Amino acid sequence: MLLSLDNVTKTFPNGTLALDRVSFAVNEGEFVSLVGPSGCGKSTALRLVAGLIEPSAGKVAWDRAKPRLGFVFQDAALMPWATVAKNVRLPLELTKAGDAEADSRVNDALELVGLAKFAAAYPRELSGGMRMRVSIARALAMDASVLLMDEPFAALDELTRDRLNDELRELWAAKKLTIVFVTHSVYESVYLSSRVIAMSPRPGRVIADIAMAEPKIRDRDFRITAPYGERCRQVRAALQREAATP
């Protein structure tokens, strides 16, 4: 086990109870998706894992020293006046990495996301999918072993989203990453993940933790298979049961 949330509750200063006794664990190398309706606390859980906020009760714990984390938001959040390479380099400058090391990490990260030829381009010259790849490259340049991803593909068209889903799974396997991924989409969560954690409407609680056993290597044909359809039905049924509960 790499990470655990044990009976975590989060109440904000305005009195909003966002999470109510949430418990789940993430093993090293897993791809775990949190799925649920708007306002169910998925993003709050991710910020707790990142250490950006503290729980009101319960415990967020790493099995050993906290690994290097990369955070990817729904908005690529790129500096419009900086080139792709300089956007990726920014966190390395903040940590005062040497020039040679920073250059190497930036080049490697852009190569991994297929943007090496666009290092000198500006964000305005890129498509939405390409800007999101830059954001992922920026996280990878920090040599992150854990990626925390908050609905990174939500604003993209369906075909671009499907393509980036494929690329993200390839990257996860190639780099042996651990990924915690927030999404509203049942279909995306089942396609991407080794496990899907379904959450209730606010206050967020874990209502199902479902392993995605088939198969580790997936391509687009997997989306039309019976196992994929069955897992989607299973996750959706858990969410619908909770939504129907008075």
N, C-alpha and C positions, 0 to 999 in steps of 0.2 A: 504494500500500500504506500502510495506517494503522498496523498493528501486526504484529510478527513474533515468533514463538518459534523459536529456532534451537538445535536439539539440546539442549533443556532437560531436565535430570535433577533430580529432587528426592528426596533421602533425608532422612528425619526423624531426630531424635536417637536414637530407639529402634531405629534400623537399618532401618526400613521403607522400601523403595524404592517410592515412589508413582508416579513418572514416569521413563521411560527414553528419553532422546534424542527428545523430542517436538519436532516442527517443523511449524508451519503459519503462514499469514499471514491477516490480515483486512483487507479493503479498506474504505475509507470508504463508509458507506451500506449495507453488507452486513448480513444477518441470518444469523449462523452459529450452528448448534447443535452441541454436543458430546454425543454419545450413547454409552452403553456400560453394562456391568453395574455393580452396586454395587461400590465400592472400586477402580474403574479409574483414579481420579485426575482425574475431570472437575472436581470442586470445587477440588481442589488447583491445577489449571491456571488456573481462574478467579481464585483468590486470588493467584496469581503475576502474572496480568495486572493485577490491582488494585493490586499493590505491597504487599499485606498480608504476604506472605512472600517470601523470596529464593530463587532457584534454587541448587541445590548445584553445578550445572555448566550450561554453555550460557548463552544470553542472551535476555532479553525486551526488545524495543526498540520504541519509537514512532518513526514516520517524522519527526515534528517534536515540538514541545513537547507534553508529555503533556496530552491533553484533559481536560476536566472529566468525571469518572466518576460514574455513579449505580449503586449496588449494591442489588439486590433479592434478599432471602433467601427460603427456603422458608417460614419463619415471618414473618408480617408485622411482628412485633416492635414493636407499638405500645404507647405508655404508656397504661395503662387509665384513669388519672385525668385525662387530657388530652383535649380535644375533637379531632375530626378536623383542624380548622384548626391547632390547636396542635401536633399530631403532625407535620403537614406542615411547619410553621414551624421546628421544632427545629433542623435543620441550618443554617438561615439565621441563627438566633440564635447558634449556635456560631461562625459566620464573621462575626458582628457586622454583618450587613446592616442598613441603615437601615429604620425602621418602614414608610415608604411603599413602598420597594422590596420588602420582605418581604411586605407585604399584597398587593401586585400579583402577585408570583410565586406565592403561595399560592392566590390566587383563580384565576389562569390555570391552574395545575396541577390544581386540583379541577375546573375546567370541562372540561379535556381528558379527565379520566377519568370524567366524568359524575356527580360527587359535590358539585357546588356547593351543592345544596339540603341537604346533610348536614354542612355545615361546623361546626355547633354540636352535632352528635351525638357520642356517646362510643363507643369500640370495641365495648363490650358490646351496643350497640344495632344493630350491623351484622352482616350475613351474612359468611361466610368470604370470599366473592368480593369483597364491598365492602371488607373489611379489606385484602385484597391490593391493591385499587385505591388505597387510601390509601398503602400502601407504595410503589407506583409513582409516585404523585403526589409523595411526599416526595423521591424521586430526581429527578423532573422539575423540582421547585422550585429545585433547585441549578443549573438551566440546563445539565444534563448533555447532552453530545452522544453519549456512549457509555453504554449500559446493560449492566451485567453482571448476569445473572439466574440464580440458583442454584435450580433446580427450584421456581419460585414457585407453580406450580399443582398440585403433586403431591398435596396433601392435600384437594383439592376434588372434588366429585362430577363425573361425566362431563359433564353438561349445562352446569354452571357453567364447567368447564374449557374446553369448546368455545367458549362465549360469550366468555370472556376471551382465548382464542386469537385470535378474530376482532377483538376490540377492540385487542389488542396489535399486530396487523398493521396496523390502521388508524392507530394512533398512530405506529408506525414510519414509515409512508409520509408521514403529515402533518407530522411533525417532522424527517424526513430523518435519523433516528437511525442509529447503528451499534449492533447488539445482538449480544452473545455470550451464548448461552442454554444452560444445562445441563439435561438431561432424561434420564430412563430410557426414555421412550416413543418408539419408532420412529415411530409414527403422528403424534405431536405434532411431532417434529422435522421430518418431511417436510412437514407442513402449514404450519408457520411459516416455514421457512427458505429462504434463497437458496442456502445450502450446508450440508451435514451432514458433520461429521467424526466417524467411528466410531472408538472406542477399544477396545483389547484389555483383558482382565482384568489385574489388577495383576501386574507393573508396567505402568502405562498407556503404550501406544504408539499412534500413529496408524496404523490399518490400512486406512482408506479415506477419501477426501475427495471427496464426490459433489455435483455441482452440481444444483440443483433448477430446471430450466429452465422448467417450466410451472406456471401462468402467474404473472406478477408480482402481478396482482390476483386474489385467490381468495375464493370464498365457500363455504358449506357443501356446495354441490353438487359442488365439486371433490373432496370426500372419496369420492365414488362413481364417479370417472372412472378410466379405464384408466391414464392417466399417473401418477396418484396411487398406485394399487395397484402399478404397476411399480416406482416409486421406493421404496415401502415394502419390497417384496420384495428390491430391490437392497441396501438398508441392512441388512435383517435377514439376508440371505445372508452379508454381510461379517462380521457379528457371530457368526453360527453357525459359519462356517468357522474363525474364530479360536478359538471355544469348543471345537471338536472337535479342535484341534491338540494333541497330547500335549506 
